[in-house]
Amino acid sequence: MQTSTLSKLLFHAVIVLLYGFLLLPVVAVTFVSFFDSQFLSFPPPGYTLNWFANALDQADFVNGFLTSTKVALIATVIGVTSGMLASIALVNYEFRGKEAIKGFLLAPLLVPGIVIGTALYVFFIQIAQMTGYNATTSMRGLVIAHVMLTIPWSVRLIVASMGMLDRSVEEAARNLGASAWTTFYRITLPRMRSGIVAAALFSFVISFENLEVSVLLVSPGNTSLPIAMLQYLEWNMDPTLAAASTIQILIIGSILLISDRFVKLSQVV
């Protein structure tokens, strides 16, 4: 009995240490954002909210936030819609090359982001030489790149969600005379809600915070927030970046908490 209790205590201690290790960078960044000092010093001389005001006063940060939000929203809509249609085909139908297509759709998860960004940059340059249109000078190239990031997550999460559904409900509806469209709209789609919401959330976050792919594809006036923060770091060393990061953490955390009230993400992720 004592051995069993000791094992449970040890297990919980390991879990607490792992969670602490994962949350430590978030806590550290949030803590630093309140330092009343331009340079890091422990303990800090005091605490202030001035760095948050300074972050909100940075025009590059504000414009980068708007650009990142716009690109993430467009990429999420396109990626989740495409991923949902692909997932329905992969789960509900049997056809030749099914596993190859699934592997192709999930392949961007295995490729480093900087490799994807470099490949797309070279591809857009080649297209520009042949057609005269350079996608890297507009937001279209950035959106295309981010769609490549959102589709794999959408397929992965929606396929996992659909794999847990009981197909007998759909078969019963069809046997009772419901058309394929009615069955999908009234039965299948509502039951896919958790997977779709999870895919949309993860796609938005992955797109919004992406740096590796975006760094080669942004153009003047279309700089994303992560790149604006990186450029700020080249010339400044103060807690403004920590304050901007804390705002991002609060926004993303709030979205996840609100969404979890309607869809239990733990059932899908």
N, C-alpha and C positions, 0 to 999 in steps of 0.2 A: 504494500500500500504506500509506504514511504517512497519507494523507488518510483512508483507511478506519479506521485505528487511532485517529486523532484524533476522528473522528466517534463511534466507539464509546465512547471515554473521555468525550466531551462528553455523550453520551446517558446514560451511567451517572451522571455527575455531576449532571445534571438530575434523574434519578430519586432519587438520594440526597437532594438538596435538597428535593424534594417530600415525601418520606417524613419528613425532618427537620422540615419545616414542619407536617405533620399531627400528628407525635408531640410537638412542642414543648409544647403545652398540657398533655398528659398528664404529661410529664416535669416540667414546672414545678409542677403541682399536687402531684405526689408529693414533690418536693423540699421544697416549702414545708411539707408536713405534718410534717416532722421538725425544723422550726425551734424552737429553745429561746427563743422570744420571742413575746410576744403581738402585736406589730406587725412588719410586714415590714421587714426591714433586710438589706442585702447588704454584706459577708458576714454571716451570722447569728452571734450570740454563741456558739452551741453547738447541739447536736442532742439531741433527746429523743423518747421515745415517749408522753409524757404526753397529747398531744392525741388519740391513739388511744383511750386510756383514758377521756378526757373525752367523746369521741364515743359510746363504748359506754355511758357513764353517763347520757346524755341519754334520758329516757323517751320524749320526742317522736320521737327518731330511731328508737328500737327499735320503738315502736308503728307509726311510719310505714313502717319496713322490712317489718314483718309485713303491714300493709295492702297495700302495693305488691306484695309477693310473692303474697298471696292473690288480688288483683285480676288480676295478670299471669297467674297460672296458670289461673284460670277463663277469662279472655279468650283465652288461647292455645288452650286445649282447644276452646272454642266456635269461635273464628276459624279454626283449622287444620282442624277437622272440616268446617265449612261451606265453607271454601276448597277443600278436597280434593274434596268432592262437586261444587262448581261447576266446578272445573278438569276433572274427568272429563267433565262434560257439554260443556264448551267445546271440549275437545280431540277427543273421540270422536264427537260428533254434529254434524250440520248442521241448523240450524233458523232460522226467520225471526227477525230481531232479535238474532242471536248477538253481533255486534260492539257493538250498543247495550248489551246486558247486560254484556258484558265491560268496556266503558267505564264503566258505572255502578258496577261492583264496584271498579274501580281509581280512581274519582273522588276518594275521600278523600286519595289521595296528592298530588293537585293543589291541595287546599284547605288554607290555613293552619290550624294547630291551634286558634288562638284563635277563628277563625271557626266551626269545628266545635263548640267548647265553648260559645260564645255561642248558636249555633242550638239546640243540645240543651238548654241552660238555659231558653231561651224556650219550647221545645217542652214540656219537663217542667212549666213553670209553667202553660201552657195546659191540659195534661192534668189538673193538680192542680185547676184552677178548674172543670173539667167533672166530674171524678170524686171529688175530695176526697183523692186519693192523690198525694203529692208525692214523686217518685222521687229528688229531690235531697237528701232527708233520710235516705236509706238508701244502702247500698252498691250496690244494683241499678242506679241511674242511672250510677254510675261504671263498673260492669262493662259496661253497654250501650254507653257511650261508647268504652271501650277495645276492645270487640269490633269497633266500626267502624274502629278503627285496625289491628287484626290481620288482618281479612279481606282487605284489598287486598294486603298483603305475602304472605299465604298463596297467594292466587290467582296473583300475579305469579311467585313462585318455583316453585310446583308446576306451573303451566302451562309454564314454561321447562324444568323437569325432564322433564315428559312429552313435550315436543317433541323431546327427544333420544333417546327410546326407539324401538326397532325394532318396529313394529306387527306384523310378520310372525310373531313368536313367539306373540302372542296369537291370530292367525288360525290358526296351525298347531294350537294347543291346541283351538280351537273345531272345526276340521275333524276332529280325532281324537276328538271326542265329548264334550269337557269342557263343562259348563254355563257360563252367563255368570258365575254367582257363583263357581264353582270357578276359572275363568280369572282373575277379578279377585283372589280371595283368594290363589291359589297363584302367580300370575305377575305380574299388574299391580301389586298393592300392594307386594310386596317390591322391585320395580324402581323404585318411586316413593319409596323410603326416603330417599334423599339430599335430594330436594325437600321431603319432609315434615319431616325433621329441620331443614333450613335454615329452613323457614317457621316452625317452632316456636321456634327460637332467636331469629330476628329479631323475631318477634311478642312473645316474652317481653321482650326488651330494649327494644323500642319502647314497650311498655306500662309496664314497670317504671320507665323514666326519664322518662316523659311529664309535662310540667308545664302546657303551654298548655291542653289540654283539661280536665285535672283541676282546675285552680285554681278554676273556676266551679261544680264539681259535688261537691266534697268537703263533708262535714258534720262536726260535732263528734264526735270519736271515730273518724272514718274518714279522717283526714288521711294522704296519701301521703308517702313519704320526700322527694321533691323539694320538696314544699310545706313540710314541716317544716324542711328546710334553708333555704328561702327566708325563713321566719318567724324562724329563728334569726339570719339575717344582718341582720335589721332592728334587732336590739338588741345584737349582738355582732360584734366584728371581731378574730377570732383564727384560728389555723390549724386549729381543730376541724373546720370545713367541709372543708378540704383533706384532713384525715385520714379523714373520712367518705367523701369522694369517692374516695380511694385504696382504701378497702375495697371500694367498688362496682367499681372498675376491676379489682381482683384477683378478685372473684367472677365478673364477666362474662368476664374473660379466661380464667379457669380453665375455665369452662363451654365456651367456644369451643375451647380446646385439647383438652379431653377428648373433645368431640364430633368434632373433626377426626380423631381417631385411628380412629374408626369410620366416619365419613362425610366424604369430602373435599369441604368446602364450596366450594372453588375450582372444582369441576365444575358448580356450580349458580349461585353468586353472581357 
